[in-house]
Amino acid sequence: MKFITVTNQKGGVGKTALSLHIAEYAARAKGARTLLVDLDGQRNATFLATGRARYEEGTVLDLWDDESPVPRPIASRMSFDVLPGNEFAAEVDKQPEEETQIALHRLHSLDYDLVVFDTPPAVGARQVVPMQQGGLLVVPLEPEIQAIQGLAGLLQIWTNISQEIPLALRLVVNKRIKNSTHQEAILDTLRRSPAAGPHMLPEELTARTLVPNALKDGKPVWDYDRSDPAAAMWAVVCKKLTEQVLAVDDTGTQEETHG
């Protein structure tokens, strides 16, 4: 079982959209049995993946109840399965971190090749412990000052964990506004930073209504509008990210994804 954790300490940067697209790409283009675990109490990933936000039973919170069986994931509207979020998930952050380590370890009893964690933006066990599973940490970045203010703290957490556990890091620029000199100045600073620059993907995801419109229809962007160049860029980014953790022959991957 491999793991990808998608997180940022700032909301609204496209974390959930990227989580959903990574899971879909891995499941369909790579043929990996993929589970999306919604650890965010807002449950946006659950709603976009299933069309339903609230589940009374079989949610991620059941992982913390060792007297209950591991909850059975449900099929999404796309190609992967989902372990639904729970509006009271924040309560587990008040418990010792070891409780979350035990809870997430229970996922190993499930038969999946890849688990994608969609985490909350607040620092806590539900953000940190998924990184401790190893694999790949994906951080979507909006090139705005307020959106990157928490990056230093997140990079420090990654540094501490990666010294003990194999955990690669990729920073993904999202919501890029072309021809914005303000954003370009911020990105230039990040690229030249020895802490961030080596981990940044060269591809950039632009600010488009394409993404929310596609997800509202329960589709990845490359199915929603195959003619839009932005859709192809999302596929390229997801291909690079999944290939870091999945050793699967990807012959004809983009053809399968784009039709």
N, C-alpha and C positions, 0 to 999 in steps of 0.2 A: 504494500500500500504506500503510495506517494502522497505528498501534501503540498498544496499551494495556499498560502495565507495572503489575502488581499486586505490591506489596512491603510489607514492614514489617521492622524490625530486631528484632522479637520474634516467636518462633514461637507457634503455637496461637491466633492471633487470627482465623482463618478466611480466610487468604489464598488457599489452594487452592480452597476452596469457592466463593469469590467469583470467582476466575479461571474456573472451570468454568462457572458460571452466566452470566458475561458472554459467554463464548464461545458458549454455547448460545443465548442471547438474540439475539446478533448474527447467528448463522447461521440460526436459524429464523424469528424474528419480523422481522428486518431483511432476510433473504435475502442476507446477505453471505457470501462465501466466506471462512471463518474458520479460522485455524490457531492451536492452542494449543501453545506451545513450553515444555516442562518443563525449566527450568534448575536445579531443585532436586534435589540428589543423593538425597534421600529418595524421590523419584519417586511421591509420593502422587497427584499429578494424573494421571500416566500410569496408575496402577493404577485409580483411580476412573473414568477416562474409557474405559479399554479392558478392564478386568477382569484385566489382566496387568501385573505390575510390572517384570519383567526382560526386556529385549530384547538379544540378543547383537549384532545389526547394525542399522544404520539409526537410530542414536540421535542425540541432540543433539550428542554429542561428535564426531561425524563432521564437523561444521561447522568444526572446528579443523584438520582434515586436508585441506589444499588439494590433495593428490594424489588424493583420493577425490571422487567426484561428490557433489553436495548430496544428503543423505539424503531418501528419498521418504517423506513423512508417511503415516500410516495413519489409517483411519477410526475414529472413536470409537464408543461405544455410543449416542451422541446425534447431533447434527447437524453437528458440526465435525470437523476433522481434528486429529491430534496428532503432534508430533515428540517421540518418547519421551525421557524422562530417562535418565541414566546414573549409576550409583552412584559412578563415579570422576570426576564432573564437577568436583568441588572442585579437582582437580589443575590446571585451567586458570587458576585464580585466582593460581597461583604464577608464571604467565607475565606478560610485559608486557601492560598493558591494551590496547595496539594490536592484539594477537593476537585478543582478543575482539571488538574493533571490526571487524576483517576477517572473523571468523567470522560474526557476525550480519549483516554486509552481504551475505553470500552468500544470505540469505533472500530478497533482492530478485529472485532468479532464479525463485522460485516464484510461481504464479499465485493469489494470495490478495488479498482486499480488506482484511482485518484480521488482524493478528497479535497474540495475547495472550500476554504473557510471565508465567509463574509463576516467581518468583525465590526464591532461598534467603534466609533471614533474616539471614545474616551479611554484613557489608559486604565488598565485593570486586567484581571485574570483572563477575561474573554478576548482580550487583544494580545496579551503576551504569551499565554500558554499555547495557542495554536502555532506560534513561531517556534516553540520548543519541540514541536513534532519534526522539525527539520524540513528539508526540501527547498522550497522557493518562497521568498517574501516579495510580494508585488505591491508597490506603493504608487498609486496614481497621483499625479501632481498637476494642479492647476497653476499656471504661471502668473500668480498674483501674490503680492507680498503677504496678505493675510492668510493665504492658503499654504504657504511654505514656512510659516513661522514655527510650526511644531516639528519641522523635519529634523532639526538637530537632535531633539530628544528621541525621536524614533530611530534615527541612525545610531545613537548611543545604545539603545536597547538591542538593536540588531547586532552591534559589535560585541556586546557582552554575551549574547546567546551564541553567536557564530564562532566564538572562541572555544565553545564546548561541544556544539552540535553543528553538523554540516547544514548550513542554511545560506543559499545564494540570495542575492538581492538584485532586483531590477526596478528602476524608477521609470514610470511611464507618463510622459507629458500628455495631459488631456485638456480638453476645452481650449485648445489653442486658437487664437484669433489671428489669422494671417494678416501680415502687414502692420501688426501692432508693435511699435517700437518699444513701448513699455514692457510688454511681455518678452520681447527679444532680449532686452537688457537683463531681465531677471534670469532668463534661460542661459544667457552667456555667462553670468556669474555662477550658476549651478554647474555648467559644463566645465568651467575652469576650477571648480572646487575639488580638491583631492578626495574629499569625503563622499561627494555625490557624483561627480563627473564620470568616473569609471563604470558606474552602475546604470547610467541612463541609456535607454534605448534610443537610437537615432530617429526612429519613426515617431511621428507626433499625431495624436488624435485631435481633430479640430472640433470646435464648438458648433454642433449641428442639432437641429430638431429631429434629424433622422433617428438618433438613438432612442430617445423616449418614445417616439412614435412606433418604432419597431417593437420595443419591449411591451408596449401597451397591447400590441397585437399578438404577443407571445412568440415573437420571432427574433432571431439575431439580425443584425443590420444587413448581413450579406444575403439573407433571404428576402428581406423587406424591399430592398431596392438594389438589384444586382448591377444597375448601370451607374450607380453613384461611386465615384472614386474613393470616397470616405469609407464606404463599406469594405472595399478591398483592403484598405489600410488597417481596419479593425481585424480582418482575417490575418494579415501579415503579423501584427502584434501578437495575437493569440497563438499563432503558429510558433513564433519564437519562444513565447513563455512556456507553452506546453512541452515543447521539445527539450527544454532544460530539465524536465523531470520524467518524461516518458521516453523509454527506449523502444519506440514503435516505428516500424517502417512506414514512412510518410509518402511513398511514391504516389503521385497524382493527388496530393492533398488539396492543393488549391483548386484543382479542377473539380474535385468532389464538393468542395465548399461552395464554389460559385456556380456550379452546374456546368 
